[in-house]
Amino acid sequence: MNTTYNYIPVLSIAGFDGSGGAGIQADMKTFSALGCYATSVLTALPVQNTQGVRSIYPIPDVAVREQIQTILDDIFPKAIKIGMVHTSELVQIITDTLGRYPATPVVFDPVMVATSGHKLIEESTIRTLVEQLFPITTVLTPNMDEAAILAEMDVKTLDDMYIAGEKILKLGCQSVLLKGGHLQTSMLTSLFFDQSGLVQTFEFEKFETNNTHGSGCTLSSAIASYLARGESLSEAVRLGQDYVHQAILNGKDVQTGKGNGPLNHFFNPQKLIKHELV
């Protein structure tokens, strides 16, 4: 009798990046590099390159709903990464659909501000995100700018990050990884808050490079990949950060475009993992 296998599917619900460094493109590269099978749902069509976002075109709400349901009906994911959700209507569509599957881990990267400083989300959407999407979120991964919006305070220092992280955790998600990439220090420090009350600290050496475009998308999709592979929450967070650090390190001296270049997602690609069907 022939043996049958399946891959480890991971779903990205996110925006587009034609330059290939961020959004759905970064997510699919990350899933693939970590041995998972990439599926995707497009939420918006930003027109951008390494120098910034020029405009954003919406995807019809009904098209987003149909995309999500079509994937779930056929290739149900082991984990889900959510990126750019820029309207309250999209939040409602996503939560209506995914709320039926509480056992599936969700990693939400609250994309509000691009690396270029361009704001990517409507003000009215933030409250809807907190009220509806946060309760189904396993890991929230804001950067310092996004944390400042969510915690309604300045987030400039490590001390600020501790305060902001606790505030954001109380908004209803299961855990928060607050990324310290904008800290003006020699080391990059991120803080992981969960419902246990403990705060884990992760430190990485900082090095000079312009090639960080899509690093937030890559981190959240890496965490989702490791969760899909069966790692614990804290281990998935640790492994995801290490992957991003190595992807930046291995792409720091490559020029792609005229602005902030992409990471090297395939510095050590893994074959698609196959599990035997029982």
N, C-alpha and C positions, 0 to 999 in steps of 0.2 A: 504494500500500500504506500502511495506517495505521501510524504509529509507536507502539510500546508502551514504557512507562516503568515504573520501579519507584522506590519511596521508599527511604530509608535507615533500616532498622529497628534499634531499640535496645531491649534487654530489661531491665526492672527486676525483681529478685527481692528483695522487701522487705516491710516491715510496713505497716499501714494507719494513716491519720490522718484521722479524720472532720472535723477542723477545717480540713483542706486545706493546711496549711503544710509538712508534713514527709512522710517515708515515700514510699509509692508515688505519692501525689498530687503531692508536690513533684517527684518524678522525671519523671512524665508531663508536668507543666507545663514542666519544663526541656527535655526532649527536644523537645517541640512548639515551644517558643520558639526553639530552635536549628535548626529546620528538619528534624528527624528524626521518624520514625514510631514512636510509643510503644507497646510491648507490656509486659505485666506478669504477675508471678506473686506471689500473696499468701502470705507465710510466717506471719503472725500478725495477730491483731486486737487491738491496743491500744485501750483506751477512753481518749481523751484530748482535751484542748482546749488553748488557748493557755496555760492555767494549770498544766498538768501531766498526767501519766498517772495514771488512776484504777485501772485493772486491765488485765490482758492475757489474752486468750483464745487458746488454740492452734488452729492449723489442722491437721487430721489429716495425718500424714506422707504417706499414700498420695495425698491430694489435692494436696500440694505436688509430689510426683513426677509425677503425671499432668498437672498444669498445665505444668510445665517441658517435658515431652516433647511435649505437644500443641502448644506454641508452636514448639519447635524443628522439629517435623515439617512445619510449615506456613509460618511467617514467620521464617526463620533470621536471627538478629541479626548486625549488623556489630560490635557491642560489647555487653557485659553489665555492668550495675551490680548489685552485691549489697549489700544493706543489713542489715536485722535478721535475724540467724540466731541464735536463742536456745537451741537444744538441739544436742547432739552428733548426734542422729538426723537433723536437718535438714542439718547439715554433710555427713554421709555421703551423703544423697540428692543434694545439689547437686554434690558432687565426683564421685560415680559418673556423673552425667549429663554435666556440663560437661567432665570430664577427657578425654572422647573428642574434644574439639574444641580442641586446644591452640593453634591459630592465631587463635582469637577472643579479643581482648583483654578482660580482666576487671578492673573497678575495684571494689575492696572497701572499703566504709566500715564499719569494725568497730564497729557501734553497741553500745556497752556502757553508756553513761551519757547520759541525756536532759539537755537544757539545764536542766531543773528540778532536776537532781541525782538523779533516780530511776534506780536501777540496772536495766538492761534485759536482763541476760544471766546465765545460771547459771554458777557458778564452774567446774563440771566441763566446760563447753563450751569454755573458752579453750584448753586443751591440744589439743583436737580441731581447733579453728580453725587453730592454728599448724601442726599436723602434716599436716592434709589440705587445708585451703583456701588457706593461704599459698603452697604450691608452684604453684598455678595462677593466682595473682594477679599481674596486670601492674602495678597501682598500688594500694598500701594507703594510706588517708587518715585516720589517727587524729588526734584532737585531743589536747590535752595530758593530759587526764584518762585517756583511753584509752591513750596512750603510756606513762603511768605504770604502768598495769596490765601492759602487754605487756613493758616494759623492767624491771619490778620495781624501780622507783626513783622518787623524787620528781621531778616535772618542773614546775618553777616559773619557771625563767629560760631565756634564750636559750642559755646555756652548757649547761644541763640538756638542752635540746632536741637539741643537737649529739650529746651522748653517747647519749641515748635513741634517736635516729634510727639511729645506727650499730648499736646493739644490736638494734633491731627488724629492720633490713635483713638481719642475720645469721640471722634466724629462717626465711628461705627465700623471701620474695617477691622479685619482680623489681625493684621500686622502692618508695620510701616518701615520701609527702608529709605531713610533720608540721606540722599547722596550729597557729599561735601566737595564736589568737584570744583566749586567756585571759591573755596576757602583760600585766602591769601597766605598759605603756609607751605613749608617744604614737603609736607606729607599730605596726601589726600585721605580724609577720614570720612567714613560713612557710619551711620548709626542705625541699628535694627531694633525696633520696638515691637514687642508682642504682648499678648494679654497676660503673660506670666509676671509682668512688672520688671523683668530684667531687660537691660539694654546692652546689646552686643556691639562692640566697636571693631571696625575693620579699617586697617591702614595700608596704604600703598604708596610707593615712591612716586613723586611727581617728576615728570620730564617734559622738556620743551617740545611741542609739536602743535601744528595747526589741524592735525588730522583726528578730530574728535566728532565730526558730523555723524549723528545717529548713535552716539554712545548710549543715550538713555533708552532708545528703542532696542538696541542690542542687549543691554543689561536685562530689561524686563523679559525679552524673548528667551534669553539664556536661562533665567530663573524658571520660566515656564517649561522649558525643555527638560531641565533637571527634575522638576516636579513630575513631569510626564514619565520620566524614566524611573520614578519610584523613590527618589531621594526625599529625606525629611525636609521640612520647611527651612530650618536653619542651615542645613547642609546645601540645599539648593541656592539659598542666598549667598553663601560663601563661595560655592563653585561658580555661580553666575558672575560674581564680581571678579574672580580670578580670570575667567575667560575674557571678560572685557578688558581687563588690564593687559593681558597678553596680546589681545587683538590690536590695542592701541600701540603697544610697544613694538610689535612686529610690522606696523604700518606707518610708524612715525616719520620715516625718512623718504616716503613716496609722495610725489606730487600728482594729485588727481584733481583737475580743475584749478580755478584761480582763487578759491576761498578756503573754507574749512573742508579738508578732504575726509574721505571715509576711513573706517577701520579696516584692518586686514582680517576679515571674518574667517578666512580659510588658512590660517597659519598652521593649523594641525587638524585637518578635516578627518572626521570619522565616517566609516561606512555606515549606511543605513542599518540600524539595529533590527534584527528579525527575531520575533518570538514565535515559538511553535504553538499552533492552535491545538487546544485540547477538545 
